[in-house]
Every structure is written in C-alpha cells, then in structure tokens.
Amino acid sequence: MTLEHEKSQNKKSESTGGGRWHQISILSELVGGALVASSGLALFTVLSEREFEFVTPIAVVGFFLLVGGLWAYYESERAWFGRLGKLSFWMMSGGTIITAISLPIADYGPGVAFIGFLFGLLITMFGAIGFGIAMLRKDIAPRSAAWLFILALPIGVPLTIAFTTFVMGEGADPWGGPMVFYGVAWMVLGYHLRIGEQNV
C-alpha cells in the first residue's frame, strides 16, 4: 500500500465514519453505475425507437446518480490523487455532469442537444482513461476499476460496433460499450468504498 493510499485511509478514519450524506452518496454511486451499465448493455440489442424511449430515462437517472456519487469518492480518496488524478477526476466529473444534463434535453427537446451528450461522454471517457492510469501509477485498489476506466473507450466502442454489426446484423450506437465499462467501474469503486467504510 502506497503512502498516498495510507493517507486516504487515515482520512476515512478521521471523517464522520461515513456520515449520512456520505453513505447516500456511496449508494448513489452504486445504483447510478448499475443503471448506466444496464442502459449501455441494452444498446447492444439494437434498440427500436420505442425501446429507446424506455431505456433513455434509465440512463438519465443513472448519470445523475453518478454525479451525486462523485462526492463520496472525492471526499474519501482525494489524498492520493496528485496532479494527474486531480485533472482527470475533474475532467471525468465535468463530462459526467454535461452528459447527465444534455441527455434528457436531447431526448425531450431539440435534437441538436445530442451533440452535448456525445461531447460530455467523450470528455468523461478521456478523463476516465487518465484517472485509471493515475490509479495504476499510485497502486490504488481496486485495480479492476482502473482497467475498466482505461478500456472503456478504446475497447468499448469497437466491441459495440463489432457485436451489433456481426452478431445483431445491424450497426448501432457505439457508446453502449463505454457506458457498460464506465458504469461497472463505478459499481466496483462504490462497493470498495462501502466495504472500506464498514471496516473503519
């Protein structure tokens, strides 16, 4: 365990032991990650327009819950961030916020807002790559979450395109894979954080 991670663990112990809002934020992280991953997985089935109307609200709620879950992770883990960790975390956070705001606007308002969703998602994914690298460099657990962040964009996009094209027989939205990787990564981090709080 690195010195930065030890400082992070000490910070947890000195905190309110995961006060009420902290616990709510962790739960938001877990549920939000599950909803984002589920909605991303649904995109692999090549959704019809009617099915999109059902899945989109799930993704919207998921991204907004992830925004709420960012606070708990930042409060608990910021001691080890360093320059790359801070930059990539805020980049990832800003992208998640933009994605959460623009997706419902694009779905229920002007379609041009969908550009905002794609822009926010790309910022999120590039931030996730940087944050995953920062986790690996500092030897921060769980390493599985770090790899999920790193692989979300470069593996998630071609995986989605290949699966929908060659298995489903019709190319579909390529951001399903990145959403699955990103959502699962936050589920792993939320679970790890929750277990850590219980052991303090």
SERO-4910 file (N, C-alpha, C, O; in steps of 0.05 Angstrom, whole numbers):
BEGIN
 pado doro    nc1    nc2    nc3   cac1   cac2   cac3    cc1    cc2    cc3    oc1    oc2    oc3
  Met    A     17    -24      0      0      0      0     18     25      0     36     27     16
  Thr    A     12     44    -18     28     68    -20     22     87      2      2     85     16
  Leu    A     41    107      6     37    128     26     12    144     21     -3    151     39
  Glu    A      7    149     -5    -17    165    -12    -43    150     -4    -62    162      5
  His    A    -42    123     -9    -66    108     -2    -69    106     29    -92    106     38
  Glu    A    -47    105     43    -49    105     73    -61    131     83    -78    131    101
  Lys    A    -53    153     70    -65    179     78    -94    179     72   -110    189     88
  Ser    A   -102    167     49   -130    165     42   -146    149     63   -168    157     71
  Gln    A   -135    127     72   -148    110     92   -150    125    118   -170    123    132
  Asn    A   -129    140    125   -130    156    150   -151    177    149   -165    183    169
  Lys    A   -155    189    126   -175    209    122   -203    197    127   -220    210    138
  Lys    A   -207    172    118   -232    159    122   -237    156    152   -259    161    162
  Ser    A   -217    148    166   -220    143    195   -226    169    210   -241    169    229
  Glu    A   -214    191    200   -218    217    213   -244    230    206   -253    248    219
  Ser    A   -257    220    185   -282    231    177   -304    222    195   -299    210    216
  Thr    A   -328    229    189   -351    222    206   -358    193    206   -380    185    213
  Gly    A   -339    177    197   -345    148    195   -364    142    174   -379    123    175
  Gly    A   -364    160    153   -384    156    131   -411    165    141   -429    149    143
  Gly    A   -414    192    146   -439    203    156   -462    197    136   -458    185    115
  Arg    A   -485    207    144   -509    201    129   -507    208     99   -513    192     82
  Trp    A   -498    233     94   -497    242     66   -475    227     51   -477    222     27
  His    A   -454    220     65   -433    205     53   -443    177     44   -437    168     22
  Gln    A   -458    164     61   -469    138     55   -489    140     32   -491    122     15
  Ile    A   -505    161     31   -524    165      9   -509    169    -17   -517    158    -38
  Ser    A   -487    183    -16   -471    188    -40   -459    162    -50   -458    157    -74
  Ile    A   -450    145    -32   -439    118    -40   -461    102    -53   -456     89    -73
  Leu    A   -484    102    -41   -507     87    -52   -514     98    -80   -521     82    -98
  Ser    A   -513    124    -83   -518    137   -108   -498    128   -129   -504    123   -153
  Glu    A   -473    125   -120   -451    115   -138   -457     86   -147   -453     80   -171
  Leu    A   -465     69   -129   -471     41   -136   -495     39   -154   -493     26   -175
  Val    A   -517     51   -147   -542     49   -163   -538     63   -190   -546     53   -211
  Gly    A   -525     87   -190   -520    101   -215   -503     85   -234   -509     84   -258
  Gly    A   -482     72   -224   -465     56   -240   -481     32   -252   -477     26   -276
  Ala    A   -498     20   -236   -514     -3   -246   -533      6   -268   -537     -8   -288
  Leu    A   -545     29   -265   -565     39   -285   -551     47   -311   -561     41   -333
  Val    A   -528     60   -309   -513     68   -333   -503     43   -347   -505     41   -372
  Ala    A   -493     23   -332   -483     -2   -345   -507    -17   -358   -504    -27   -380
  Ser    A   -530    -17   -345   -553    -32   -355   -563    -19   -381   -569    -32   -400
  Ser    A   -565      8   -381   -574     22   -405   -554     19   -428   -562     17   -451
  Gly    A   -528     19   -421   -508     14   -442   -510    -14   -453   -507    -17   -477
  Leu    A   -515    -33   -436   -518    -61   -445   -542    -64   -463   -542    -80   -482
  Ala    A   -563    -49   -457   -587    -50   -473   -582    -41   -502   -595    -50   -521
  Leu    A   -563    -23   -506   -556    -13   -532   -545    -35   -550   -546    -33   -575
  Phe    A   -534    -55   -538   -523    -78   -553   -545    -93   -568   -539   -108   -587
  Thr    A   -570    -90   -560   -592   -105   -572   -603    -90   -597   -622   -100   -609
  Val    A   -591    -67   -604   -601    -51   -626   -630    -43   -621   -648    -55   -633
  Leu    A   -633    -23   -605   -660    -15   -596   -676     -2   -618   -666     12   -635
  Ser    A   -702     -7   -617   -721      7   -634   -726     35   -622   -718     40   -599
  Glu    A   -740     52   -637   -746     79   -626   -763     77   -601   -759     93   -582
  Arg    A   -781     59   -600   -799     56   -577   -783     46   -553   -787     54   -530
  Glu    A   -764     27   -558   -748     17   -536   -729     38   -525   -723     39   -502
  Phe    A   -720     56   -543   -703     78   -535   -717     95   -514   -705    105   -495
  Glu    A   -743     99   -518   -759    116   -500   -760    104   -472   -765    119   -453
  Phe    A   -757     78   -470   -757     65   -444   -729     65   -431   -727     69   -407
  Val    A   -709     61   -448   -681     59   -437   -669     86   -430   -654     89   -411
  Thr    A   -675    107   -446   -663    133   -442   -667    144   -414   -648    153   -401
  Pro    A   -692    143   -403   -695    153   -375   -678    138   -355   -670    150   -335
  Ile    A   -674    112   -360   -657     97   -341   -628    108   -342   -615    110   -321
  Ala    A   -618    114   -366   -592    125   -369   -590    153   -356   -570    159   -343
  Val    A   -611    169   -360   -612    196   -349   -609    194   -318   -593    208   -306
  Val    A   -626    178   -306   -625    175   -277   -598    164   -268   -587    173   -248
  Gly    A   -587    145   -283   -561    134   -276   -539    155   -276   -523    156   -257
  Phe    A   -538    171   -296   -517    192   -298   -521    213   -276   -501    222   -264
  Phe    A   -545    220   -270   -550    240   -248   -542    228   -221   -531    242   -204
  Leu    A   -548    202   -217   -540    189   -192   -509    187   -190   -498    190   -168
  Leu    A   -496    183   -212   -466    182   -212   -455    209   -204   -435    211   -190
  Val    A   -468    230   -214   -459    257   -206   -460    260   -176   -442    271   -163
  Gly    A   -482    250   -164   -484    251   -134   -464    233   -121   -456    238    -98
  Gly    A   -456    211   -134   -437    193   -122   -408    202   -124   -391    191   -109
  Leu    A   -402    221   -141   -375    231   -144   -365    243   -118   -341    242   -112
  Trp    A   -383    256   -103   -375    270    -79   -362    251    -58   -342    257    -46
  Ala    A   -375    228    -54   -365    209    -34   -337    199    -41   -319    197    -24
  Tyr    A   -333    193    -67   -307    183    -75   -286    205    -72   -263    199    -63
  Tyr    A   -292    229    -80   -273    251    -78   -266    256    -48   -242    259    -42
  Glu    A   -285    257    -31   -280    262     -2   -263    240     10   -246    246     27
  Ser    A   -267    215      2   -252    193     14   -225    188      2   -206    179     16
  Glu    A   -221    194    -24   -197    186    -38   -179    208    -47   -158    202    -58
  Arg    A   -186    233    -44   -171    255    -57   -143    257    -47   -126    270    -60
  Ala    A   -136    246    -24   -109    248    -13    -88    237    -31    -65    247    -31
  Trp    A    -94    217    -47    -74    205    -64    -74    215    -93    -56    208   -109
  Phe    A    -93    232   -100    -97    240   -128    -72    249   -143    -65    238   -164
  Gly    A    -58    269   -132    -35    280   -147    -45    297   -170    -69    300   -173
  Arg    A    -27    306   -187    -34    324   -209    -51    310   -229    -72    320   -237
  Leu    A    -43    286   -239    -58    272   -259    -85    263   -248   -105    265   -262
  Gly    A    -86    254   -223   -111    245   -211   -131    267   -209   -154    263   -216
  Lys    A   -122    291   -200   -140    314   -198   -150    323   -225   -175    326   -228
  Leu    A   -132    326   -244   -140    335   -270   -160    316   -283   -181    325   -294
  Ser    A   -154    290   -283   -171    271   -296   -197    267   -281   -218    262   -293
  Phe    A   -197    269   -254   -221    266   -239   -241    288   -245   -265    283   -250
  Trp    A   -231    313   -246   -249    336   -252   -257    335   -281   -280    344   -287
  Met    A   -240    326   -298   -248    323   -326   -270    302   -329   -290    306   -343
  Met    A   -267    279   -315   -287    258   -315   -313    268   -302   -335    262   -312
  Ser    A   -311    283   -281   -334    293   -267   -349    313   -284   -374    312   -286
  Gly    A   -334    332   -296   -347    351   -313   -361    338   -337   -383    346   -344
  Gly    A   -348    318   -349   -361    304   -371   -386    290   -363   -406    289   -377
  Thr    A   -386    278   -339   -409    263   -329   -432    283   -324   -455    276   -330
  Ile    A   -426    306   -314   -447    327   -309   -459    336   -336   -483    338   -338
  Ile    A   -442    342   -355   -451    350   -382   -469    329   -394   -490    335   -405
  Thr    A   -460    304   -392   -476    281   -403   -503    279   -389   -523    275   -403
  Ala    A   -503    282   -363   -528    279   -347   -548    301   -355   -572    296   -356
  Ile    A   -538    325   -360   -555    348   -366   -565    347   -395   -588    352   -400
  Ser    A   -547    340   -413   -553    342   -442   -570    319   -452   -586    322   -471
  Leu    A   -568    295   -439   -583    272   -449   -614    276   -448   -627    271   -468
  Pro    A   -625    285   -425   -654    289   -425   -663    312   -443   -685    311   -454
  Ile    A   -646    333   -446   -652    355   -464   -654    344   -493   -672    351   -508
  Ala    A   -634    328   -500   -634    316   -527   -657    298   -532   -668    297   -555
  Asp    A   -666    284   -512   -688    265   -515   -715    278   -515   -733    269   -530
  Tyr    A   -718    299   -499   -745    311   -497   -746    339   -509   -767    351   -509
  Gly    A   -723    349   -519   -722    376   -531   -709    375   -558   -713    356   -573
  Pro    A   -694    397   -565   -681    398   -591   -660    376   -594   -644    372   -577
  Gly    A   -661    363   -617   -643    341   -622   -614    349   -623   -596    332   -619
  Val    A   -608    375   -629   -581    384   -630   -567    381   -603   -542    381   -602
  Ala    A   -582    379   -582   -570    376   -555   -556    349   -553   -541    345   -534
  Phe    A   -561    331   -572   -548    305   -571   -518    308   -575   -502    291   -566
  Ile    A   -510    330   -589   -481    336   -592   -469    340   -565   -446    332   -560
  Gly    A   -484    353   -547   -475    358   -520   -471    332   -505   -452    329   -490
  Phe    A   -489    312   -510   -486    286   -497   -460    272   -506   -445    262   -490
  Leu    A   -456    272   -533   -432    259   -543   -407    274   -533   -387    261   -527
  Phe    A   -407    300   -533   -385    316   -523   -379    309   -494   -356    305   -486
  Gly    A   -400    309   -478   -397    302   -449   -387    274   -445   -370    270   -428
  Leu    A   -397    256   -461   -388    228   -458   -359    224   -466   -344    209   -453
  Leu    A   -350    238   -487   -322    237   -495   -304    248   -473   -283    237   -467
  Ile    A   -312    271   -462   -296    283   -441   -294    264   -417   -273    260   -405
  Thr    A   -317    251   -411   -318    232   -389   -299    209   -394   -284    201   -376
  Met    A   -299    198   -419   -283    175   -425   -253    182   -425   -237    166   -415
  Phe    A   -245    205   -435   -217    213   -435   -208    218   -406   -185    211   -398
  Gly    A   -226    230   -390   -219    234   -362   -216    207   -348   -199    204   -330
  Ala    A   -234    188   -355   -233    162   -342   -206    147   -349   -195    134   -331
  Ile    A   -197    151   -373   -171    138   -381   -149    150   -363   -133    135   -352
  Gly    A   -148    176   -361   -128    189   -344   -130    181   -315   -110    176   -302
  Phe    A   -155    178   -305   -158    171   -277   -150    142   -272   -139    136   -251
  Gly    A   -157    125   -291   -148     97   -289   -118     94   -288   -107     79   -273
  Ile    A   -105    110   -305    -75    109   -305    -64    119   -279    -45    108   -268
  Ala    A    -77    141   -268    -68    151   -242    -71    131   -220    -54    128   -203
  Met    A    -93    115   -221    -98     94   -201    -76     73   -203    -66     64   -182
  Leu    A    -69     65   -227    -49     44   -230    -21     54   -222     -6     40   -210
  Arg    A    -15     79   -228     11     91   -221     14     93   -191     36     89   -180
  Lys    A     -8     98   -177     -7    101   -147    -13     74   -133    -12     73   -109
  Asp    A    -18     53   -149    -24     27   -139    -49     28   -120    -48     18    -98
  Ile    A    -70     41   -131    -95     44   -115   -114     21   -122   -119     16   -145
  Ala    A   -125      9   -102   -145    -12   -105   -173      0   -108   -178     22    -98
  Pro    A   -191    -13   -122   -187    -38   -137   -176    -33   -165   -186    -16   -179
  Arg    A   -156    -48   -173   -144    -45   -199   -163    -52   -222   -160    -42   -244
  Ser    A   -183    -68   -217   -202    -75   -237   -217    -51   -247   -223    -48   -270
  Ala    A   -224    -33   -228   -238     -8   -235   -220     10   -252   -229     22   -271
  Ala    A   -194     10   -246   -175     26   -262   -175     16   -291   -175     32   -309
  Trp    A   -174    -10   -294   -173    -21   -321   -199    -17   -336   -200    -13   -360
  Leu    A   -221    -18   -322   -247    -13   -334   -249     16   -345   -259     21   -366
  Phe    A   -238     35   -329   -237     63   -337   -220     66   -363   -228     79   -382
  Ile    A   -196     54   -362   -177     56   -384   -188     44   -410   -184     55   -432
  Leu    A   -202     21   -408   -211      7   -432   -238     15   -442   -247      6   -463
  Ala    A   -252     32   -426   -280     39   -433   -282     49   -462   -300     41   -477
  Leu    A   -265     68   -469   -267     80   -496   -253     63   -517   -266     56   -537
  Pro    A   -227     56   -514   -214     41   -536   -224     13   -541   -221      3   -563
  Ile    A   -235      0   -521   -246    -27   -524   -276    -26   -527   -288    -41   -542
  Gly    A   -289     -9   -511   -318     -8   -511   -331     -1   -537   -350    -13   -545
  Val    A   -319     19   -552   -330     27   -577   -328      5   -599   -348     -2   -610
  Pro    A   -304     -5   -604   -302    -27   -624   -317    -52   -617   -328    -66   -634
  Leu    A   -319    -57   -591   -334    -81   -582   -364    -77   -589   -377    -96   -598
  Thr    A   -374    -53   -584   -403    -48   -590   -408    -50   -620   -427    -62   -629
  Ile    A   -390    -37   -636   -393    -37   -665   -392    -66   -676   -408    -74   -692
  Ala    A   -372    -81   -666   -369   -109   -676   -393   -126   -668   -403   -142   -685
  Phe    A   -402   -124   -643   -424   -141   -634   -450   -134   -649   -463   -152   -659
  Thr    A   -456   -109   -651   -481   -101   -663   -481   -107   -693   -502   -113   -705
  Thr    A   -458   -105   -706   -455   -109   -735   -455   -138   -742   -470   -147   -759
  Phe    A   -438   -154   -728   -434   -182   -736   -452   -202   -722   -457   -224   -732
  Val    A   -462   -194   -698   -479   -213   -683   -508   -205   -686   -525   -222   -692
  Met    A   -514   -179   -683   -542   -170   -686   -550   -164   -714   -573   -161   -721
  Gly    A   -529   -161   -732   -535   -157   -760   -542   -129   -768   -552   -124   -790
  Glu    A   -538   -110   -750   -544    -82   -755   -527    -64   -737   -529    -66   -713
  Gly    A   -511    -47   -749   -494    -29   -734   -512    -10   -717   -532     -1   -726
  Ala    A   -503     -5   -692   -518     12   -674   -500     31   -659   -476     32   -664
  Asp    A   -512     46   -641   -498     66   -626   -473     55   -612   -475     36   -597
  Pro    A   -450     67   -618   -424     55   -608   -418     62   -579   -398     52   -568
  Trp    A   -434     78   -566   -428     86   -538   -439     67   -517   -436     71   -493
  Gly    A   -452     45   -526   -462     25   -507   -439     13   -491   -441     10   -466
  Gly    A   -418      4   -504   -395     -8   -491   -382     10   -470   -378      2   -447
  Pro    A   -375     35   -478   -363     53   -459   -381     57   -434   -371     60   -412
  Met    A   -407     58   -438   -425     62   -416   -425     38   -397   -426     41   -372
  Val    A   -423     14   -409   -422    -10   -392   -396    -10   -375   -397    -15   -351
  Phe    A   -374     -6   -388   -348     -5   -374   -348     16   -352   -340     10   -330
  Tyr    A   -357     40   -359   -357     62   -340   -375     57   -317   -368     62   -294
  Gly    A   -399     47   -323   -418     41   -301   -408     20   -282   -411     23   -258
  Val    A   -397     -2   -294   -387    -24   -277   -364    -14   -260   -361    -22   -237
  Ala    A   -347      3   -271   -324     14   -256   -334     29   -231   -322     25   -210
  Trp    A   -355     45   -234   -365     59   -211   -379     40   -191   -379     46   -167
  Met    A   -391     19   -201   -402     -1   -183   -380    -14   -166   -383    -18   -142
  Val    A   -357    -20   -179   -335    -32   -165   -323    -13   -144   -318    -20   -121
  Leu    A   -320     13   -152   -309     33   -134   -329     38   -111   -320     41    -88
  Gly    A   -355     39   -117   -374     43    -96   -375     21    -76   -376     25    -52
  Tyr    A   -373     -4    -86   -372    -27    -68   -347    -27    -51   -348    -32    -27
  His    A   -324    -21    -63   -299    -20    -49   -300      2    -27   -290     -2     -5
  Leu    A   -312     25    -34   -314     47    -15   -332     39      8   -327     46     31
  Arg    A   -354     26      2   -374     18     22   -361     -2     42   -365      1     66
  Ile    A   -347    -21     31   -334    -41     48   -313    -28     66   -310    -34     89
  Gly    A   -298     -9     54   -277      6     69   -289     22     92   -278     23    113
  Glu    A   -312     34     87   -325     50    108   -335     32    130   -333     39    154
  Gln    A   -344      8    124   -354    -10    144   -331    -21    161   -335    -29    185
  Asn    A   -307    -22    150   -284    -33    164   -269    -13    181   -251    -19    196
  Val    A   -277     13    177   -264     34    192   -271     33    222   -261     49    238
***
